[in-house]
Amino acid sequence: MTRKPTLSTTFIDLSSQLRRFVSRIVQPDDVEDIVQETFVKSYQADLKQDIKYTRSYMLKTAKHLALNHIAKWDNQHCDSLDTSDDYQQSLRSMQLEDEVTSKERFLLFCRATEQLSQPVRKCFILKKVYGMSQKEIAAQMKLSESTVEKHIAKGLLQSMRYMQQHEQLGEHSSATIEPARRVGK
């Protein structure tokens, strides 16, 4: 009978690959922190549940931690004092428009998810924002996997419709859009 390798053994074997993988996403100064946090998160998860595919779990965890790290506002806007003048000079109106558009789309996405029913919203956000599998969501919410799948599909469909409807009406203020949505229901 073969013995399953321990989490720490898998981490040691995988650590150089994790470093290379994470270095493609984050700055060199942050690689070691992400790799260490990967081990900690994996260890915490292993205490709560039996992780069947430890290697895949660690790679996925490292990916999500790295992506979350670069998504943090303070990391995107943390410039040293010497480069801040250069940064200000190179800022163009097109970049500002893209940033505003991106924030507006994110706010629209938030509004779209707010209009979902509670179980649909929770399944949808756990899948699309936190990257959890349907099986993990089903276990956490005590639902069947098919119900989770239906909730995610419903959330995606309703959110897309909401966003498309409100992007088409983009020239109107949100005050005039909201009542129109409620009447249509």
Contacts in CASP RR format, 6 or more apart in sequence:
PFRMAT RR
TARGET T0000
AUTHOR 0000-0000-0000
METHOD contacts of the structure
MODEL  1
MTRKPTLSTTFIDLSSQLRRFVSRIVQPDDVEDIVQETFVKSYQADLKQD
IKYTRSYMLKTAKHLALNHIAKWDNQHCDSLDTSDDYQQSLRSMQLEDEV
TSKERFLLFCRATEQLSQPVRKCFILKKVYGMSQKEIAAQMKLSESTVEK
HIAKGLLQSMRYMQQHEQLGEHSSATIEPARRVGK
5 13 0 8 1.000
5 54 0 8 1.000
7 42 0 8 1.000
7 43 0 8 1.000
7 46 0 8 1.000
7 51 0 8 1.000
7 54 0 8 1.000
8 39 0 8 1.000
10 54 0 8 1.000
10 55 0 8 1.000
10 58 0 8 1.000
11 38 0 8 1.000
11 39 0 8 1.000
11 42 0 8 1.000
11 58 0 8 1.000
14 55 0 8 1.000
14 58 0 8 1.000
14 59 0 8 1.000
15 35 0 8 1.000
17 59 0 8 1.000
18 35 0 8 1.000
18 38 0 8 1.000
18 58 0 8 1.000
18 59 0 8 1.000
18 62 0 8 1.000
19 31 0 8 1.000
19 32 0 8 1.000
19 35 0 8 1.000
21 59 0 8 1.000
21 62 0 8 1.000
21 63 0 8 1.000
22 30 0 8 1.000
22 31 0 8 1.000
22 34 0 8 1.000
22 35 0 8 1.000
22 38 0 8 1.000
22 62 0 8 1.000
22 65 0 8 1.000
22 66 0 8 1.000
23 31 0 8 1.000
25 63 0 8 1.000
25 66 0 8 1.000
25 67 0 8 1.000
25 69 0 8 1.000
25 70 0 8 1.000
26 34 0 8 1.000
26 66 0 8 1.000
26 69 0 8 1.000
26 70 0 8 1.000
30 69 0 8 1.000
30 75 0 8 1.000
34 62 0 8 1.000
34 65 0 8 1.000
34 66 0 8 1.000
34 69 0 8 1.000
35 62 0 8 1.000
37 65 0 8 1.000
38 58 0 8 1.000
38 61 0 8 1.000
38 62 0 8 1.000
38 65 0 8 1.000
39 58 0 8 1.000
41 61 0 8 1.000
41 65 0 8 1.000
42 51 0 8 1.000
42 54 0 8 1.000
42 57 0 8 1.000
42 58 0 8 1.000
42 61 0 8 1.000
45 51 0 8 1.000
45 57 0 8 1.000
45 61 0 8 1.000
46 54 0 8 1.000
51 57 0 8 1.000
64 130 0 8 1.000
64 131 0 8 1.000
69 75 0 8 1.000
70 76 0 8 1.000
79 87 0 8 1.000
105 163 0 8 1.000
108 162 0 8 1.000
108 163 0 8 1.000
108 166 0 8 1.000
108 167 0 8 1.000
109 159 0 8 1.000
109 163 0 8 1.000
111 162 0 8 1.000
111 166 0 8 1.000
111 174 0 8 1.000
112 158 0 8 1.000
112 159 0 8 1.000
112 160 0 8 1.000
112 162 0 8 1.000
112 163 0 8 1.000
112 166 0 8 1.000
113 121 0 8 1.000
113 124 0 8 1.000
113 125 0 8 1.000
113 155 0 8 1.000
113 159 0 8 1.000
114 121 0 8 1.000
115 158 0 8 1.000
115 162 0 8 1.000
115 181 0 8 1.000
116 124 0 8 1.000
116 154 0 8 1.000
116 155 0 8 1.000
116 158 0 8 1.000
116 159 0 8 1.000
119 141 0 8 1.000
119 143 0 8 1.000
119 151 0 8 1.000
120 151 0 8 1.000
120 154 0 8 1.000
120 155 0 8 1.000
120 158 0 8 1.000
121 155 0 8 1.000
122 141 0 8 1.000
123 137 0 8 1.000
123 141 0 8 1.000
123 143 0 8 1.000
123 148 0 8 1.000
123 151 0 8 1.000
123 152 0 8 1.000
123 155 0 8 1.000
124 151 0 8 1.000
124 152 0 8 1.000
124 154 0 8 1.000
124 155 0 8 1.000
124 156 0 8 1.000
124 159 0 8 1.000
126 132 0 8 1.000
126 136 0 8 1.000
126 137 0 8 1.000
126 140 0 8 1.000
126 141 0 8 1.000
127 134 0 8 1.000
127 137 0 8 1.000
127 148 0 8 1.000
127 152 0 8 1.000
128 152 0 8 1.000
128 156 0 8 1.000
132 140 0 8 1.000
134 145 0 8 1.000
134 148 0 8 1.000
134 149 0 8 1.000
134 152 0 8 1.000
135 145 0 8 1.000
137 143 0 8 1.000
137 148 0 8 1.000
137 152 0 8 1.000
138 144 0 8 1.000
138 145 0 8 1.000
138 147 0 8 1.000
138 148 0 8 1.000
141 148 0 8 1.000
143 151 0 8 1.000
162 181 0 8 1.000
165 181 0 8 1.000
166 174 0 8 1.000
166 177 0 8 1.000
169 177 0 8 1.000
169 180 0 8 1.000
170 177 0 8 1.000
END
